[in-house]
Amino acid sequence: MGKDRVSSLVLAGISLLFLIYSRQYDLGTLASPGEAVFPMLVAIAVLLLAGWLFLSSGRGNKPEGEKNEAVNPGNGRRVLILTLVIALALLAMEFVGFFTTSFVLALLCCRILGVKEWFRAVGIAAGAALGAYLIFGLWLKVSFPVGLLL
């Protein structure tokens, strides 16, 4: 059994434990979600991703000429750049605002991680910022730093 299959099974097991453990807490209602909602949603998402990884890992091997991205020497530099971008985003959040900072952070992360088309990177960043606003701002009513822009 390959590493991807083993790691997917481990992730599935951990997410099942989270699902079982989160049942102790109040689920609430759609209008007023309880403290169990977020852990359950994350556990379900991880479980689905683990299943996808398990199924996709059995489809076959990579072509011989394909390079393994995990061993790429440029990845260390990317990790450092991502860490700096996230640190700067945390510092800027109070001045610029949560949603604007989230959009710019997601956009920069897309570009650093290799999304080449600007249109696609902007779409992903806008979706992430909008998703954060809808889930946390409107539905869960979490207060965020407003800042100068938004």
Salt bridges, closest charged atoms under 4 A:
GLU117 OE1 - ARG120 NH1 3.86
